[in-house]
Amino acid sequence: MKFQGTKDYVATDDLKIAVNAAVTLERPLLVKGEPGTGKTELARQVSDALGLRMIEWNIKSTTRAQQGLYEYDAVSRLRDSQLGDERVHDVKNYIRKGKLWQAFEADEKVVLLIDEIDKADIEFPNDLLQELDKMEFFVYETGETIRAKQRPIVIITSNNEKELPDAFLRRCFFHYIQFPEMETLKQIVEVHHPGIKQQLLTTALTQFYEIRDQQGLKKKPSTSEVLDWLKLLLAEDMDAEDLAKDGTNALPKLHGALLKNEQDVHLFERLAFMARRQR
């Protein structure tokens, strides 16, 4: 069971090695990187490439680790007992299975994505240590132990918004997705916009990297944003000449796809103003 990338996802050699190492070691793959570098999409492509079903757990700031295992609805059981409902005699009727439970009880191997783990409370990763390590957990309400029938491929993503605990990191295989270089990004663009004119692509990506390299930028545009920008350029039937700068405006055409806050827009406006004064 080897991941070699897919026709819809350009995976670098070191990323393929990381995925396959995590599968071989049977450890969670912790993937970090800038937002928009394809961390979440990686799990979907691993699922497609290996022909495995994917179970996705999207983490929010309010998500608790227990929700990934199960939740016991005591309120509904109390209400049903007051109404004389027969369901009340079986506690299993009031247990909602979480994403880990669903992955553990699957008869076949699955891909379990725990997406953006760093959004949750700092204790969240520690609360899942034993469950991800031993691939089992105990259900107190029923007295049963849920064990994984097939050890899932666990992919965990993080935007690096907060540090993860050392004990959690020790149990993972780690990979940082570097922002793609020009040639790799051209391959990624070709997947999404096949047949794009090379002159337009080179000019657009040159401007894109100039924006990313600008000192003082608050939010660097990501891969997903350059793909949106190129889609707009193609929709407007622009060519390389249309992207040429005249020296009076440092902002690229349709910059709203790339710059997502007013501070960065003002930064490029100031650069253009300074350039005009020096002329």
Secondary structure as UniProt FT lines:
FT   TURN            7..8
FT   HELIX           13..25
FT   STRAND          29..33
FT   TURN            35..36
FT   HELIX           39..50
FT   STRAND          53..58
FT   TURN            61..62
FT   HELIX           65..69
FT   STRAND          70..72
FT   HELIX           74..83
FT   HELIX           86..89
FT   HELIX           91..94
FT   STRAND          95..97
FT   HELIX           99..105
FT   STRAND          110..115
FT   HELIX           117..119
FT   TURN            122..123
FT   HELIX           124..127
FT   HELIX           129..134
FT   STRAND          136..139
FT   TURN            140..143
FT   STRAND          144..147
FT   STRAND          153..158
FT   HELIX           166..170
FT   STRAND          173..177
FT   HELIX           182..192
FT   TURN            194..195
FT   HELIX           198..212
FT   TURN            215..216
FT   HELIX           223..235
FT   TURN            236..237
FT   HELIX           240..243
FT   TURN            253..254
FT   HELIX           255..257
FT   HELIX           262..278
//
